[in-house]
């Protein structure tokens, strides 16, 4: 044993050596840290073998752009990942697949023999998958395994413009509990909308447009209380619009156009106070509008052409001051153009063509400074067109007043009358002489006053058509 003075001397000597040669004293510790860092990096850049094999299965079934198994043995490696692939570091300190995009450059191009890869549902961290114009030749269906053990994180499933994607929407889609965006648009899907979709309560956007879906709209869809956008347009859906759609309290977009839906617009529609876009065109809706229509104070687009409504134009629309577009063409509306429409200061488009409207054009429409498209053609409107030259020049070809035999322009708008195909008031033509038969004495005849009255009540149109 060393005596205390000797031990103290040895300690001081060791300290002096370490100060003079720091690398010698720390090399062992630093070497251990270096190896640990290498081991950690190896874990971070490598994938779970099962997840990697599933990813390879997806890539090989979808794309022949490259030999995926040999092009990069670490698909998620930072700076060298595959196109269309996004990986992130998960809590287990490994990189995992979070997003897959196919069909749009620079993403992988889909081969003509591509089939829907069910392996995507076996990627446990996958949040978004997008297939655009991928299934174009070989018919395939949406294949979801009956049991999904790992894919609980998928938030977005988008399948767009796939003409060979056929068959029904599988009810197993309810296994994707985390879905927020489901887009199955512009495919060739058939069958009914599965009511089971209503269990996907996290859905924010549901787009099933441009398919061949038939049958009624499931009333269970009203359970999707988080839905902001619902697009079922361009299908073959039948029956009424379910009252339950009025339960979607934060819905902003509702597009049911180009189907075979019938019956009245349900009164529950008035509960959609957040609605911005409403499209119901090309259906078989009829009857009066909901009494609570003025409650839709956020509505900006009201598109309802081509429905057999056969009612007066709803003057209540004039209370929806945020409206930018109103399209109500070819729907059998009769009566006058409501003067309340002139209160829509944000209006840019008003399409009322091919109806049975009578009376005069409200003069105050001339004050709508934002309007750039106005179509009142193919009606039975009468009287002097109330628009000044500035209004007529601003709209130009976007103004259509044709096929209203009772309309005329005043004498100062000669050029505009030629462009619009409308006669000048007081000229020696049938229209002008009937509407404004001003004699040189300045007084209209009794017959002309009677004729003008007939126009104002719509009798003249009846006379022309049937007598």
C-alpha positions in Angstrom: 0.0 0.0 0.0 1.1 3.5 -0.8 1.3 6.0 1.9 -1.0 9.1 1.7 1.8 11.4 0.5 2.6 9.0 -2.3 -1.1 8.7 -3.3 -1.4 12.4 -3.4 1.7 12.7 -5.6 0.4 10.1 -8.0 -3.0 11.9 -8.3 -1.3 15.2 -9.1 0.9 13.5 -11.7 -2.1 11.9 -13.4 -3.9 15.3 -13.5 -0.9 17.0 -15.0 -0.6 14.4 -17.8 -4.3 14.7 -18.7 -4.0 18.4 -18.9 -1.1 18.2 -21.3 -2.6 15.3 -23.4 -6.4 15.7 -23.3 -7.0 13.4 -26.3 -5.3 10.5 -24.5 -7.5 10.8 -21.5 -10.8 11.2 -23.4 -10.3 8.9 -26.4 -11.9 5.9 -24.8 -15.0 7.9 -23.7 -15.3 9.6 -27.1 -14.8 6.4 -28.9 -17.8 4.9 -27.1 -19.9 8.0 -27.9 -18.9 7.7 -31.6 -20.0 4.1 -31.8 -23.3 4.8 -30.0 -24.0 7.7 -32.5 -23.3 5.3 -35.4 -25.6 2.8 -34.0 -28.3 5.4 -33.5 -27.9 6.7 -37.0 -28.2 3.2 -38.4 -31.5 2.8 -36.6 -32.7 6.2 -37.8 -32.1 5.6 -41.5 -33.3 2.0 -41.6 -36.9 1.0 -41.9 -38.8 -1.7 -40.1 -38.3 -4.8 -42.4 -42.1 -5.6 -42.6 -42.9 -1.9 -43.4 -40.2 -1.9 -46.1 -41.5 -5.0 -47.7 -45.1 -3.6 -47.8 -43.7 -0.4 -49.3 -41.9 -2.4 -52.0 -45.0 -4.3 -52.8 -46.9 -1.1 -53.3 -44.2 0.5 -55.5 -43.8 -2.7 -57.7 -47.6 -3.1 -58.2 -48.1 0.6 -59.2 -45.0 1.8 -61.1 -42.3 0.5 -63.5 -40.3 3.7 -63.5 -37.4 1.9 -61.9 -36.3 -1.3 -60.2 -37.5 -0.2 -56.8 -35.7 -3.0 -54.8 -32.3 -2.0 -56.1 -32.6 1.7 -56.8 -32.2 2.6 -53.2 -32.0 0.1 -50.5 -33.0 2.7 -47.9 -36.1 4.3 -49.4 -36.5 6.8 -46.6 -32.8 7.8 -46.3 -32.7 11.7 -46.0 -31.5 13.3 -49.3 -32.0 10.1 -51.3 -35.7 9.1 -50.8 -37.8 7.9 -53.7 -40.0 10.4 -55.6 -43.6 10.6 -54.3 -42.5 9.3 -50.9 -42.4 11.3 -47.7 -40.9 9.8 -44.5 -40.7 11.2 -41.0 -39.0 10.2 -37.8 -41.4 8.5 -35.4 -41.2 8.2 -31.6 -39.4 4.9 -32.0 -36.5 6.8 -33.6 -37.0 5.2 -37.0 -38.1 6.7 -40.3 -41.5 5.7 -41.5 -43.7 6.3 -44.6 -46.1 9.1 -44.0 -47.2 10.0 -47.5 -47.4 8.3 -51.0 -48.3 10.2 -54.2 -48.7 8.5 -57.6 -49.5 9.7 -61.1 -48.5 13.4 -61.2 -44.8 14.2 -62.0 -42.3 14.2 -60.4 -44.1 11.4 -58.6 -44.0 7.9 -60.0 -46.0 7.3 -63.2 -48.4 4.4 -62.9 -48.0 1.5 -65.3 -50.9 0.4 -67.5 -51.3 -2.8 -65.6 -51.5 -1.1 -62.2 -53.9 -2.7 -59.7 -55.1 -1.1 -56.5 -52.5 -2.1 -53.8 -54.1 -3.2 -50.6 -50.6 -3.1 -49.0 -51.1 0.6 -48.5 -53.3 -0.2 -45.5 -50.4 -2.2 -44.0 -48.1 0.9 -43.7 -48.7 1.7 -40.0 -47.7 5.4 -40.1 -49.1 6.3 -43.5 -51.3 9.5 -43.2 -51.9 10.4 -46.9 -52.1 8.4 -50.2 -52.9 9.9 -53.6 -53.6 8.1 -56.8 -54.3 10.3 -59.8 -54.9 8.9 -63.3 -53.3 5.6 -62.2 -55.9 2.9 -63.0 -56.5 3.5 -66.7 -56.5 0.1 -68.5 -56.8 -2.9 -66.2 -60.0 -2.9 -64.2 -59.5 -2.9 -60.5 -61.5 -2.3 -57.3 -60.8 -0.6 -54.0 -59.5 -3.5 -52.0 -59.5 -3.1 -48.2 -58.6 -6.1 -46.0 -61.3 -7.4 -43.8 -59.0 -6.8 -40.8 -56.5 -4.0 -40.6 -54.2 -4.4 -37.7 -51.8 -1.5 -38.2 -53.3 1.2 -40.5 -55.0 3.4 -38.0 -53.3 6.7 -38.9 -54.5 7.2 -42.5 -56.1 10.7 -42.7 -56.4 11.2 -46.5 -57.3 8.8 -49.2 -57.6 10.4 -52.7 -58.4 8.4 -55.8 -59.1 10.8 -58.7 -59.5 10.3 -62.5 -59.1 6.6 -62.6 -61.3 5.3 -65.5 -60.5 1.6 -64.7 -61.4 1.9 -61.0 -64.8 0.1 -60.9 -67.1 -1.7 -58.5 -68.6 -0.5 -55.2 -67.3 1.6 -52.4 -66.4 -1.2 -49.9 -68.1 -1.1 -46.5 -64.7 -2.0 -45.0 -63.8 1.6 -45.5 -65.2 2.2 -42.0 -62.0 0.5 -40.7 -60.1 3.7 -41.6 -61.2 5.4 -38.5 -58.8 8.4 -38.8 -59.9 9.5 -42.2 -60.4 13.2 -42.6 -60.4 13.5 -46.4 -62.0 10.9 -48.6 -61.9 11.7 -52.3 -63.2 9.1 -54.8 -63.9 11.5 -57.7 -63.9 10.9 -61.5 -63.8 7.1 -61.4 -66.3 4.4 -62.5 -67.6 3.4 -59.1 -71.1 1.9 -59.0 -73.6 0.8 -56.5 -74.9 2.6 -53.5 -73.2 5.0 -51.1 -72.6 2.7 -48.1 -74.3 4.0 -45.0 -71.3 2.8 -43.0 -69.4 5.9 -44.2 -71.4 7.8 -41.5 -69.2 6.1 -38.9 -66.1 8.0 -40.1 -66.9 10.9 -37.8 -63.5 12.6 -38.3 -64.3 13.3 -42.0 -63.9 16.9 -43.0 -64.3 16.5 -46.7 -66.2 13.8 -48.7 -66.1 13.9 -52.5 -67.8 11.0 -54.4 -68.5 13.1 -57.5 -68.3 12.0 -61.2 -69.1 8.3 -60.7 -72.1 6.0 -61.4 -73.4 5.8 -57.9 -77.1 5.1 -57.6 -79.9 4.8 -55.0 -80.7 7.3 -52.3 -78.5 9.5 -50.3 -78.1 7.7 -46.9 -79.8 9.6 -44.2 -77.0 8.4 -41.9 -74.7 11.0 -43.5 -76.2 13.5 -41.2 -74.0 12.0 -38.5 -70.9 13.5 -40.1 -71.0 16.6 -37.9 -67.4 17.6 -38.7 -68.0 17.7 -42.4 -67.1 21.0 -44.2 -67.4 19.8 -47.8 -69.9 17.3 -49.3 -69.8 16.7 -53.1 -72.0 14.0 -54.5 -72.5 15.6 -57.9 -72.6 13.8 -61.3 -73.9 10.5 -60.2 -77.3 8.8 -60.6 -78.6 9.3 -57.1 -82.4 9.2 -56.6 -85.0 10.1 -54.0 -85.3 13.2 -51.8 -82.6 15.2 -50.1 -82.5 13.8 -46.6 -83.6 16.1 -43.8 -80.6 14.9 -41.8 -78.2 16.9 -44.0 -79.4 19.9 -42.0 -77.5 18.5 -39.0 -74.1 19.2 -40.6 -73.8 22.5 -38.7 -70.4 23.6 -40.1 -70.9 22.5 -43.7 -69.6 25.1 -46.1 -70.0 23.3 -49.5 -72.9 21.2 -50.6 -72.9 20.0 -54.2 -75.7 17.5 -55.3 -75.9 18.7 -58.9 -76.5 16.5 -61.9 -78.3 13.6 -60.2 -81.9 12.4 -60.3 -82.9 13.8 -56.9 -86.6 14.8 -56.5 -89.1 16.4 -54.1 -88.8 19.7 -52.3 -85.8 21.3 -50.8 -86.1 20.3 -47.1 -86.7 23.0 -44.5 -83.7 21.7 -42.5 -81.5 23.3 -45.1 -81.9 26.6 -43.3 -79.9 25.2 -40.4 -76.7 25.2 -42.5 -75.7 28.7 -41.4 -72.1 28.2 -42.4 -73.0 27.3 -46.0 -71.0 29.2 -48.7 -71.6 27.1 -51.8 -74.9 25.4 -52.7 -75.3 23.6 -56.0 -78.5 21.6 -56.8 -78.6 22.0 -60.6 -79.9 19.4 -63.0 -82.1 17.4 -60.7 -85.9 17.0 -60.4 -86.4 19.3 -57.4 -89.7 21.2 -57.3 -91.9 23.2 -54.9 -91.2 26.2 -52.8 -87.9 27.2 -51.2 -87.5 26.7 -47.5 -89.1 29.6 -45.5 -85.8 30.0 -43.6 -83.7 30.7 -46.6 -82.7 34.1 -45.4 -80.9 32.4 -42.5 -78.1 31.4 -44.9 -76.3 34.7 -44.4 -72.9 33.2 -45.5 -74.1 31.9 -48.8 -72.1 33.2 -51.8 -73.0 30.8 -54.6 -76.6 29.6 -55.2 -76.6 27.3 -58.3 -79.9 25.6 -59.1 -80.4 25.5 -62.9 -82.5 22.9 -64.6 -85.1 21.9 -62.1 -88.9 21.8 -62.6 -89.6 24.4 -59.9 -92.5 26.4 -61.6 -92.8 28.9 -58.8 -92.2 32.7 -58.6 -88.5 33.7 -58.1 -87.9 33.8 -54.4 -87.5 37.4 -53.4 -85.9 36.3 -50.1 -82.7 35.8 -52.0 -82.3 39.6 -51.9 -81.6 39.3 -48.2 -78.5 37.2 -48.7 -76.2 40.1 -49.1 -73.0 38.0 -49.5 -74.3 36.3 -52.7 -72.0 36.5 -55.6 -73.6 34.1 -58.1 -77.3 33.2 -58.6 -78.0 30.6 -61.4 -81.6 29.7 -61.7 -82.0 29.1 -65.5 -84.4 26.7 -67.2 -86.5 26.0 -64.1 -90.0 27.3 -65.0 -89.8 30.4 -62.8 -92.6 32.9 -63.5 -93.6 36.3 -62.4 -91.3 39.3 -62.1 -87.6 39.7 -61.4 -87.7 40.7 -57.7 -86.6 44.2 -57.1 -84.8 42.9 -53.9 -82.1 41.4 -56.2 -80.8 45.0 -56.6 -79.7 44.9 -52.9 -77.1 42.2 -53.7 -74.2 44.5 -53.9 -71.7 41.7 -54.1 -73.4 40.0 -57.0 -71.2 39.2 -60.0 -73.4 36.7 -61.9 -77.1 36.5 -62.4 -78.4 33.8 -64.8 -82.2 33.6 -65.1 -82.5 32.6 -68.8 -85.1 30.3 -70.3 -87.8 30.8 -67.7 -91.3 32.4 -67.9 -90.4 35.8 -66.3 -92.6 38.7 -67.2 -92.8 42.4 -66.4 -89.9 44.9 -66.6 -86.3 44.6 -65.6 -85.8 46.3 -62.2 -84.1 49.6 -62.9 -82.0 49.4 -59.8 -80.1 46.4 -61.2 -78.1 49.1 -63.1 -76.5 50.1 -59.7 -74.9 46.6 -59.2 -71.3 47.7 -59.7 -69.7 44.3 -59.4 -71.9 42.4 -61.8 -70.1 41.2 -64.9 -72.4 38.4 -66.2 -76.2 38.9 -66.7 -78.4 36.6 -68.7 -82.1 37.3 -68.8 -82.7 35.8 -72.3 -85.6 33.6 -73.4 -88.2 35.1 -71.1 -91.2 37.4 -71.6 -89.7 40.6 -70.2 -91.0 43.9 -71.5 -90.3 47.6 -71.4 -87.2 49.7 -71.8 -83.9 48.2 -70.9 -82.9 50.3 -67.8 -79.1 50.0 -68.2 -77.0 53.0 -69.0 -74.2 53.0 -71.6 -71.6 52.4 -68.9 -73.3 49.3 -67.7 -73.8 48.0 -71.3 -70.2 48.6 -72.2 -68.8 47.0 -69.0 -70.7 43.8 -69.5 -70.3 43.6 -73.3 -70.8 40.0 -74.5 -71.6 38.9 -70.9 -75.0 40.6 -71.2 -77.7 38.5 -72.9 -81.2 39.9 -73.1 -82.2 38.1 -76.4 -85.5 36.4 -77.1 -87.5 38.8 -75.0 -89.9 40.2 -77.7 -91.1 43.0 -75.5 -87.8 44.6 -74.6 -86.3 47.6 -76.4 -83.5 50.1 -75.9 -83.8 53.9 -75.9 -82.6 55.8 -78.9 -79.2 56.8 -77.5 -78.0 53.2 -77.4 -77.9 52.5 -81.2 -74.6 50.5 -81.1 -75.6 48.5 -78.1 -79.0 47.6 -79.6 -77.2 46.1 -82.6 -74.9 44.0 -80.3 -77.8 42.8 -78.1 -80.2 42.1 -81.0 -82.9 44.3 -79.4 -84.8 46.9 -81.2 -84.8 50.6 -80.5 -87.9 52.0 -78.7 -90.1 53.9 -81.1 -88.6 52.5 -84.4 -90.7 51.2 -87.1 -90.3 47.5 -86.2 -92.8 45.2 -84.5 -91.2 45.4 -81.1 -90.6 49.1 -81.0 -93.9 50.1 -82.5 -95.8 48.0 -80.0 -94.0 49.1 -76.9 -93.4 52.7 -77.8 -95.8 53.8 -80.5 -95.1 57.4 -79.9 -96.9 59.5 -82.5 -95.4 62.8 -83.6 -98.0 64.4 -81.5 -96.3 62.7 -78.5 -99.4 60.9 -77.2 -99.9 57.1 -77.4 -103.1 55.7 -78.7 -105.6 53.9 -76.6 -104.8 50.6 -78.4 -101.1 51.0 -77.6 -101.9 51.6 -73.9 -104.0 48.4 -73.9 -101.1 46.4 -75.6 -98.6 47.7 -73.1 -100.8 46.6 -70.3 -101.1 43.1 -71.9 -97.4 42.9 -72.0 -97.0 43.8 -68.4 -99.3 41.0 -67.2 -97.9 38.4 -69.6 -101.0 38.1 -71.8 -99.2 39.1 -74.9 -97.0 36.0 -74.6 -100.1 33.9 -74.4 -101.5 35.7 -77.5 -98.4 35.1 -79.5 -98.2 31.4 -78.6 -101.8 30.3 -78.8 -103.8 32.7 -80.9 
